[in-house]
Amino acid sequence: MSLTRETIITLGNKLVPAAATFSRLRILLLDPDADLQEIIKLIRLDQALTFHVVRMSNSVLFGLRDRTDSLDTAVGRVGLSEVFRLVGLAATQQICQRDLLTYRLTATRLWENAVATAAAAELLGQRAGRDAGLAYTAGLLRTVGRVILDGAAFGKTYPGEAEWPSVSEWEKHTFGLTSSQVTSILLEHWRFPSELVDAVKDHYEPLGADGVNISACVLNLACGVAARFGLDLPGEEGDWVSTPAKLTLAGVSEADMEECANRARAHYVLLCASVS
């Protein structure tokens, strides 16, 4: 069975509507002429997204004593730089609503992996001189494709590492394409930058035959940091080895990776607390 691009886009728009808003928000935030009301209006179009943003603004992440039920107040008091982060977390919550039976994967683990990877990718992206916001976004959204494939699996189940050590190879054999390819199709459709699209598409093999990809390498190493937390996903164990070539390409050392792991874990805890 092979999914068409049209089917992937239809399923993606249905299952993860907040992701498209996330992309549009980024475009607005980059526009010097955009005002606060435009941003609030965009978020308010999605009722579930509005609820999550307001709830997160009341979390310990911001240390604000007075709670609010108003989106206007929430956006105004956390600041535009943090609104992007909150919308990204809310979009990820939409992605992680249900267990993925195809992958024997709970919604909780999917969520934890996304947040841990995003926290690590943001830090490593800064070290590598990449756009830290894009790196963070790549970490959050890289597994959207698994959600899509799970919804179209028709009873197919990943048999585990003993039979298929590489989940991406199993996906290609079973569906005709990998979940990272599915994700990249959706990210392109949602008008995310090509740097982000290519990072997700190539992050399993950032040193591939088509040339090196620094942003993909950053995401690959960030996935490895999440695995150090014990928050890896089934069938990916062999994909995140911190080889000298990867470290050199990303401009980091093994010592930097250890420091990143410690800082990312602390940041991950804060991000998780923001949705509790």
Phi, psi and omega in degrees: 000134178230131180276139175277161177301319182297319179294318179300315181294319179298313180294320181296316179295330181281319186275329186228064183297331183290340181295321178295321177296321179303315179293315180297325178296318179301318179298318179296317183294336178275349182272114182295342181266354180288142178248172185299322183293327176297319181293315179297319179298319179297312181296321184293342178298336180248107185297318180295321179295318178301315180301313183294319181296316179296315181297317180293327180295340179269005187277172179293345180303328184254349175062030181265135185281319185274123179279157178221152173249008185256130177295319179303314181292318182300312181295318182296323187271336178272338179092152185296327181296329180271340179299319179300317179296317181295317179295322176298317178295320179294319177298321179294324176298323176296322180295322189260044182276336186219156176294146178260096184296328179302325184255004185053047190233127179280155177299324180297314180293322178300315178297312182299318179296318181298314183291317179297317179295319179297317180299317180290319182296322179299314181292315180292325177299320177297316180297324184275358181075022178264174176289110185295327179294321177292320179297317177300315181296319179299319178296321180292319192258359189298337184261009178306322182300327178295322179297318180295312180296324177298321180289342182244017189282336180053048175087357179286142184226133176298122187284348179110169186295331182298323181264320179229091181301331181251115180293328180293324176293321177296318179299315181297319179294322187274318187249350182090353176201164183266164179295329178291327175292320177299314179300316183295325176298316181291317180299321177294317179298322181279004173070033169285154183300152182298329178301319179289316180302312183290327178298314180292317183299323188255006192289341174286330180225071183291345178250037187289180184294337181277004181112167182277153182223106185297315181295322176294324179294319176301315180294320178301313179294324178296321176298323177294324176296316178300323178294326177296332176287347189085021183247031178285169179249156182301138174082015181240004189305320184274000187269346191246026179294130181277078180286156176305323181296317179295315181298318179295316181298321181276352178073033180229160177252173176296326176295321176298321180297319179295317178297317179299319180299318180293316180290320181294323178298316179297318180292321177302316180299318179295316180298318178296322179295334182290344181246006181274000000 
